[in-house]
Amino acid sequence: MTRSQELRNIGPEIDAMRQGMDWHESDLDRVQILVESTQGSSHPGSFRLYELVDEVEKGVMYGQGKPAHFTVTDICDGIAQGHAGMNYSLVSREYIAGMVEIHAKANPVDGIVLLSACDKAIPAHLMVAARLDIPAIHVPAGVMIAGPDNFTSEQIGTYGMLHNKGEISDEHFSRLKAHACPTCGACQFMGTAGTMQVMAEALGLALPGTAVIPTTLKVSKDLARDAGTQVIKLVKKGITSRDIMTYEAFYNAIVIHAAISGSTNGLLHLPAIAREAGIDLKPQLFDEINRKIPFIVNTRPAGKYPTEYFWYAGGVPVVMLALRDFLHLDVMTCTGKTLGENLADLEKSSWLVTNNGYLNKYGLKPEEIIYPVAKPIQKEGSIAILTGNLAPEGSVIKHSAVSSQMHVHIGTAKVFSEELSARQAILSGEIKPGDVVVVRYVGPKGSGMPEMFYATEAIASNPELIASTALITDGRFSGATRGPAVGHVSPEAEEGGPIALLENEDLIKIDIPNRGLNIIGIKGELKENQEIIEILLERKNKWLEINKGRIVSESGILGIYRKLATSAMSGGYMK
């Protein structure tokens, strides 16, 4: 007997309440599916999800099930950017997951279909799918098409900096903003939204070929309907989310993350999702995999093309076919088949020919978007984990977006305790080529772990600084970030980590080849490591005295999150 039928027997009011809505008496005996979406007017990624929800519900009904639509709307990092709203971005992941859990536990449901497009909603949905351990499918809600001349929304940040400096006119800037987001959907680059859509598919919880579909194509609706029908089959076969979300599935996801040059935020989300499935993902696994998996997907911001071209070139299935020797092909997926079986089916179908036909319109070949493994964009994956006396528990850098001359860099620290001051210092010329901008007290416990997007864009908009200046933070970065940006430094400043003890003019060495992040000098003078350790200990004692009895003052949701958040390198989840 299914869960929904067991609960009906316990609570006779359930039938009565449901028949007070759109339920017919015959619906009560059907498989009951919770359809959860982030539908709302919050941003383009969620604005028109009702169209896909409608298709999922049709698929459920065609499968002889009964759907019920619930929604918890997400926020947009782009809209929250540059003000206190950004502090609420990561915490929203925890509360979206919590509300979906409440919906699923408080209602008689046998399976769940989750629809979302963007940065925190997708990881929240994947977290709660693992937590619930019921039959589940995620429907990635696709990406917007690119603007004129392949303009993509992350470029607005750079042009905003140029506009502030008077280098482009008001009219030019207004025109760019008007055409940066020409349709609904997630942003058109491999930022966190696109990355997490890919991760849902790579984990096997989304149907093959569903990540980063251009929202203008009808196929997105067709696949949403397929998901509704397929979840009924999962219920009948008894395949649950944890049957799919195994250690091997997460290993596969990290392989694909490396190949696509995925957002560094993936290192926040994948460990948090895995934890819900009872799996401990260590940061070192990301580094190990990235050392042997080539970067092969030529999409912005690390590459040239918008993400719709990635889908035209074959998307996640083609990357998996290219890297099949590195993948666990025997993992179960939401199709009810193994990954290996899915790939074999795709090779026999006309799906790839159809996709490539869209790419032909632009005069491009698939190998210009998804490079051959033998001739990659970069021999290693996109992510490196850096450790050292500045980050004993680790930090993250996307080195695919870093010029080769900055792979080893020594610079003087310029220290700030929040992003806007750092941004102003960059724009005013206070930051000089070769400096290392440090933004601290912005980790999970510090202020909710906001993005440092405007600071990185201020550096990126200056040709001299982008080639010579690094940014280090215990906060995180937008998936659109370019240049030498080291984030997730742990332990964070709020907990008295070494980043809290830095002072202006200390010397910092970033060493990507050797995976190092170290303080190597004090006040501009090189010092032996032991002497640096002793100086940091003296500073730590003073820091402890200054911060004695310091209490996180924020009330409400952010205050709760800051008190309960774990380190960024473990996923920044609420324990």
C-alpha positions, 0 to 999 in steps of 0.5 A: 500500500502506498503512503498516501493510501495509508494516511487516508486510512488514518485520517478520514478528513483527508478525503473530505478536504481534497474533495473541497478542491479540484479532486474527484472521488476517483482521484483519491485512489490514485498515486498522489504526486507533489508537484513543487515549483518556485513559480513566482514573479521574483525573477525570469527563472521562476516567472513562467514556471506555471507552463512547465507545471501544467505539463508535469501535471498532465504527465502525472494524470496521463500516468493515472496519478493525481498531482497537487501543486505547491510553491515556495518562490526563490529569490534572484542573486542578480536582484539581491546584488549590492545590498543587504538582500545578498546576505539572504541568498544562501540561507534561502536554500535552507528554507526552501528545502525546509518548506518543501519538506513540510509540504511533503511530510504534511500531505499524503504524497507518494512521489515528488516532481521538483521544478526550478531554474536557478542558483539556490532553488535547484540545490534546495530541491535536490537537498530535500529530494535526498532528505525525503528519500521518496520517488523524485524527479527534478525538472530543470526549467531551462535558460533564456536565449542570448541577447543581440550579438550573443550578449549575456546578462553577466556582462551587465556588471562590467558595463555597469562599472564602465558606465559609472566611470563615464566610459559608456553613455546613459543611452548605450547602457540603457539599451544593453539592460533592455536586451540582456534578458530577452526571454524568461529562464535562467541566465545564459552563461554557466553560472550557478543556475546553469551549473546546478541544472547540469548537476541535477542531470549529472546526478541522474535525478533529471531526465537526460537532455533536460539541463539548460534547454532554451526556454523558447523551445517546445521540447522543454514542455515535452520533457516536463510532461515526460517527467510527470509520467515517469515519476509514476513509474518510479513510484510503482518500481519503488525507486527512491531518490537515494537509490539514485543519489549514491556516492558514485552518482556524486562522483559522476557529477563532480566529473561533469562539473570539472568538464563544464567549468562549473560555478565555484558555488557547486562546492557549496551545494554538492556537499550539502546535497550529499549530506542529505543522502548520508554521503560525506563529500570531501573538498579533496575529492573535487581537487583530485577529480579536477586534476584528471578531467579536462575542461571541454565546454566552451561557454561563458564566462570561462568560454565564448558561447551562451549556454543555449549553444551547449544544449544545441551541441548535445548538452550533458549527454554528449559530455558524458559520452565523451567522458564515459571512461571516467564515469560510473555507468552502472548508477541508477537514474530517474529513467529507471535505467542505468546511466550506461543504458541511457547513453546507449539509448541516446546514441541510437536515437535521433536526438543528437542530430536534432539538437545539432540542427539548431546549432547549424543555424549559427554556422557552428560545429558541435566540437566548437562548443564541446571540445574533444577530450583529446584536444580540450580547452584546458587539460585539467578541470576548472576548480582547485582547492587551495590550503595553507596557513591562510586557509587551513581547512581549504579555499576554492578557486576557478583557475580556468578563469585565471590568466596563466601569469596569475597562477602563482602570485605574490601580493600585498594584502588590502583588507576590508570587512565588507564588499562595498568598501572594497569595491569603492577602493578598487574604483577609486584607484586605491588598489594597485596592480599586484595587490591582493584584495581581502574581503572578510567577515562575509562567510556563513557565520559572518553575514550569510555568505554573500557574493563578491560580484561587484568587487570582482567586476570592478577588478575585471572592468580594469584591464590593468587590475584583471591581469595582476590583482587577486581577491580573497574572501571567506565569502563566495562568488557569483558563477559569472566571476572571472579572474583570480578570485579565491573564495570559501576561505575556511575557517572564516573570520567570524570564527577567528580563522587566519583571514581575521588576523591579516593586516594591511601590507602582509604578503600573500602567495597564491600558488595554484599549481601547488594548491597553496594559499599562504601568508608569507610575509608581515608588513611587506617583509618576507618571514619564515613560516614559523615566525609567521605562525608565532605572529598570527598567534599573538594577533589571535590572542588580541583578536580573542580579547577584542571579540570576547562575548561578541554575539551575532546581533541579527534577529530573524532568519538570517540570525538563526542561519548565522548561528547554525551554519557550518563552514563553507568548505563543508557546504554552509548548511544549517546543522 
